[in-house]
Amino acid sequence: MSISSDTSTSTLSRAALRSNRKSCPTSVLIADDDSRFRLGVESLFEFCNSSATPQFLVVGQAASVEQALGLAQEQSPGVVLLDLELGQDCGLQFLQRQRQRQGANRSRVLVVSENQDDEQVFRAMQAGARGYLLKHQVPTHLFEAIATILRDEIYLSPKLATAFFRGFHFYSGRSLQSKPCVHLTEREQEVLHWVVQGSSNIQISQELCITVGTVKAYLTTIFEKLEVKSRTQAALKALKLGLVYA
C-alpha cells in the first residue's frame, strides 16, 4: 500500500502537533507486515520533520508481534502504530502482552488497520489501544490521531466511534432499565474475563489449560445466559452488568 503526503489536509494536524511538542521528538515504533506501508509512513514523518524542528524519531519497524514486543521493550517508544494483522500474528496479542508487561507506563498504541469490523475495533480498544485509524485515512489524519493520543485522549474516526458507541449506549440503556440476575459459574466468569480482554479462543484455552472445544462450549452457554449472539455483545453486556471488569 503506497502513501502520498497531502500538504493541504495535513497542515492543521501538524500545527496541532507543534502546539503539543516537547523538547525531544516523539519516538515511534511502526508494527506492520507490509514493508511498503512502513516506508510510506516513515516518509510522512520525514515530511513533517522537514518543515519544523524534528518532532518524530522512528526507533524501529516490526513485521511480527515478537519483533514489536522486543523493540518496544528495548526502545520504549512514546507511540506504537500497530496493524492488527501482522503476518500470521494478531496485533491484539501485542496489546495484551504490553499491558501485562508495562502496566500504566506502556506506550500509547494507535491501531492503524484496514479492518473496520465493529468487533475488531471494540476488542482493540478494550485491549488497551488509545485510538483506531483506518489505513486509507493515514495521509490526512495520522498527525491528528497522534496529537490526540499524546494528549491522553482517545482517537476514533466519527464512523468508528458511532459504531462503537451505538452498542455501548444500547446496553447502557438496558442496564438502567433492568439488571437481570445472571448466574455464571466460576469457570464461565473466567472465560468471560478473557473475552473482555480481547483474547481469542486459542488464547483462552492456553490461559485456562482447557481445550478450544471446551472454550467454545462455555461461550455457547455464556451467550445463552446473557441473551446475546456475539463476543462483542457479551463483553459489552458483562461490563454494564458488572459481571467482569476490563
N, C-alpha and C positions, 0 to 999 in steps of 0.2 A: 504494500500500500504506500503510495507516494504522498508527500505532504508539501504543499507550497505555502509560503507565508503570505498573508493578506495585510498589507500595511494599513489600509483604511479601517478595517474592522478590529485590528489589534491595538490601535493607538490608545484607546481608553483603558484596555486591560493592562497594558504596560504602564500606563500612568498610575493605575491603582497599585501596581506592584512597587513602583518607585516611592509612593507615599508611605508604604509599609517597610521599605527596605532597611536593613540594618547595616552595620559597618562591614560585615562579612557576607559574601554571597551565599545564597541558599544552596546547600548540597542536594543533589538529585540522583536517585537510582532509577534507571529505566528497566523494567522487567517485562519483556515481550519476546516471543519466539520468532518474530518476523524482523530480521536484521534490517530490511529496508525501512520498516516503520521506525525502528530505534534510531537509525541515522537521520530520518526525516525529523523526528522530534528533537534530536540534538542540534540539527540545523536551525530549528526555531529558537532554541536557547542562544545559539551563536548570533542570530539576527537580533534578538532582544539585547544581548550584551553589547553589540556594536554601536548602539545608539546612546549609551549612557555608561555609568560606572557598572562593571560586571555585577550582575545580580544573581547569576546561577553558575554552579560548578557541577558538571556531570561527573560523579565519582565512580560510576560503574554501569555496566549493561549486563543483563542476565537473560538467559533463554529458558531457564527452568526454575522450579521452586527452590531446589537445593542451592543453585548458584545465587539466587536472590537472597536467601537466608544467610548464606556465607558472607556476601558483600554487605548486607545490612548490618550484620554483627561487626564486621571489620571496619566499615566506614561510618556507621551511624548517620545515615543521610537524614536531612530535615524532611524531605519529601520522597515518597516512592510512587512512581507511576506504574501501576500494576494491571496487566491483562489477566482476565480470568481463565484464559486458555493458553497455558504455557506448554506447548508440545503435548506430551501425554499427562501432564500435571494439571491440577485445578488450582487456580490462584487463591481460592478460599483457604487452601492449606497454609499458604504463606500468612494470610491474615490471622488465622487461628494460632499458628506457632509463634508469630511475632507477639501476639497478645500475651501468651504464656511466658515468653522469654523476657520481654521488656516491661511488661506492666504499663504503668501510666506514662513512662518515658519513651514509649515506642514512637517510631517515625510516623508522620502523618501520611496516610496512604490514600491516593486518588486512583480509583479504578478507571482505566481507560480501555473500553471494550466495544466490540461491535454488537454484543449481546444486550438486547434491551428487554428481555423477558422479565416480567414483574417479579417472579420468584427469585431470579438471579440477583436482581437489584436489591430485593429485601434481604436475601442471605448475605450479600456482600456488606451491606450497611450494618446488619446485625453482628457480623464477624469483626467489625471494627474499622471499616473504611470510613474516611471522612468526607468522601464525595464520589460521584459516579459521572463520568463523561463518555459520551459516545465518540467513537474514533473519527467519524466524519465531521465532528464539531471541533476537533483539536486545533486546526489552523486559526479559528476565530474565537474559541472560548478557553483555550488552555491556560493562558495567563490569568484570566478572570477566576477560573477554578482554583488555581494555585493560590492566588491572593486571598480567596475566600477561606480556604482551609488553614492558611497561615495565620488568619485572624481567629483561629479556633472556632470557625463556623462550619456548617455543613453545606456542601455544594451538590445540588441536584438540578438538572435542567427542568423547566416547567413541565414538560411531558412526563418525565420520570417521577417527578415529585407528585404530580396529580395521580398517577397510577399507584404510587406507594401509599399516599395518604387516603386514597379512596377506601382501601382495605382497612387502614387504621381507624378511620372515623366510623366505618360500618361496625366494626367490632366494639369500638368505644361506646357507640350508641346503644348497642345491645346490652353491654355490660352494665350501663347505667340504668337501663330499664329493668333488668333482672339478672341476677347472678345464679345460674343454675348450679346445683350441687353436683360436682363431677368427682367421682371416686376413682382415683388411679392407684394402682399398686405401686410399690416402691420401685420395681423394675421399669414400669411404664413411665414413671416420673423421670427416671434416669435417661431413658430413651428420648423422652420429650425434651429434656435439658439439652441433649446434644443436637437435637433438631433445631432448637432455638439458636444454638451456637453456629449453625450452618453446616454441620457435619454431614457427610454422605453416609449411605447405609454401610459401606465398607468401613469407613472410619468409626462409626458407632459400634460395629461388630468388634473391631480391634480394641476400642476403649473398654468395652464391657465383656470381652472374651466370650462372645457368643457368635453363632453363625449369621450370615447375611439373611438367610431364610427366616431365622428367628426374629431378627430385627424387623423384617417385612411383616411378620405375623403380629408383632407388638404394634407396629404402625397402623395396621388394619383395625385393631381393637381400639387404639387411641382415637383414630378418625371417627369410629362409630360412637365412642363416648362423648367426644367433643362436637359431634354432628357437623363435621367438615369433610372436605373432599381432597385437600391437598396439604403438603407440608407447610406452605406459606400460611394458609388459613389456620392450621393447627398451631403454628408458632405465635401468630397474632392473638388468637383466642386465649392461648395459655398465658401469654403475658398480661392480657387485660383481666383475666380471672385471677391472676396471682398464683397460678399453679407452679410456675417456674419463674426464674429471673434471669435476665440477659447477663 
